[in-house]
């Protein structure tokens, strides 16, 4: 796979797009799917993604390993800096609604935000939180 430069912040993202991104070393085939894009006065464009192809240690999962994160909210700039290549369009969106609704409620109450770090770093943060 050729290494492409990050997309500029002005690149619009659309629900259903599947992208390669700068992954963690142990997950080179991981991809992200854009599941929703929201425009928020306080935060700007929020790009919601589902990430799969992961190997997250998770003591709460029956196998001890999670292979996906259903919902993660990012700034558009963080996604633009993370993605490397658009590889397709999902026929159907992955299941993200429950995670989105939980986040949405907390966001509206001022108790949640968006990731402004690269996707791979946010996956690392999530793994650390699950195992804390």
N, C-alpha and C positions, 0 to 999 in steps of 0.2 A: 504494500500500500504506500503510495506516495504521500509525503508529508506536505500538506497544503497550509498556506498561511491562514491565520484566523480571519474570519469574516468581519467586515466593519460593523460597528454598532447599528448601522442603519438597515441591515439585512432583516427583512420581515420573516418571522416564523409563523407557520400555520399548523393547526391541529392535524395530526396524522403523519407528519413528516418523520422519517426515521433517519438518524444521523450517526455517523462514526464520530468519536470525540477522543480527546487526549485522555486515555484511560489510565488506571493504576496498572503497574507493571504485570501483575498476575492475571489481569483481565483484558488482554488485548482485543478480544472479540466482542466486548461489551458495546452495546449501542444504546442510544436514547431515542425515545419517541416523544414528540411534542403532543401533549394531550389537551392543552388549552392555552390560550393567550388572553390575558386580561389587561386592560388599561386602567390604571389607578392614579388618581390625582396626586396622592402622597408618594407613591413608589414608581411611577412611570409604567412602562410595559413589563408585566410579569409573565414569564414563560414557564409553564408548568410541564414537567417532564416525568416520564416513566423510564427507569433505567433497568435494563436486563443484561444477562450475561455476566452477572457478578458472582463473587465467592466471598460472601460476608459471613464471618463467624457469628452465629446467632443462637445462644443457649435456649431461646424460646421456640425455635423451629424444630420440628420432629427429627430432621436429619442433622441438625446442628449447623447447617449452612443455608443461607438465603441466597437465591440467585437473582432477585429483583428488588427494587424499591418502587412501590406503586405510584408515589406522588412526591415530587420535590419542586418547590417554587424557587425560581431564579430571576435575577435581573436579566434583562435582555442582553446587556453587555457581558455578563458572566457566561451565558450560553454562547454568544457570538465568539468569545475568546476560547471556548472549549471545543466547539465543533470543528471537524476537519473535512467532512465530505457528506453530502446528502446522498443516501443510498436507496431511498424508496419512499413509498407511501403505504401506510398500514391500511389493510382492508377494513379493519375494525379497530377502534381504540382499545388499548389494554384497560383493565379494571383500575380506575383511579378515583372514582367518585367519592368513596368513603373517606379516603385520605384528603381529598380536596375539600370536602365539606367540613371536616374537622379543622383543617387549616383555615378555611374561609371564616368560620365562626370565631376562632381565636384571633385572626387578623382583624376582623371587624371590631372586636373588643379591644384591640391594641395590644394583644399578647403574643403576636406572631409576626414574623417579617419574611424576608426573602434572602436566599443565599446570594452573595455578591462575590463569592470565590469560585474558582473553576469547579466543574462538575466532579472531577476525580477527588478533589480535596473535600467536597461536600459528602461524597460517598464515604470517605475515611472518617469524617466527623460523625456520620450516622452510625458507622460500625462501632466507633468508640462509645457512643451513647448507648447503643444496644447492649454492649458488654460492660458498662460501668456498674 
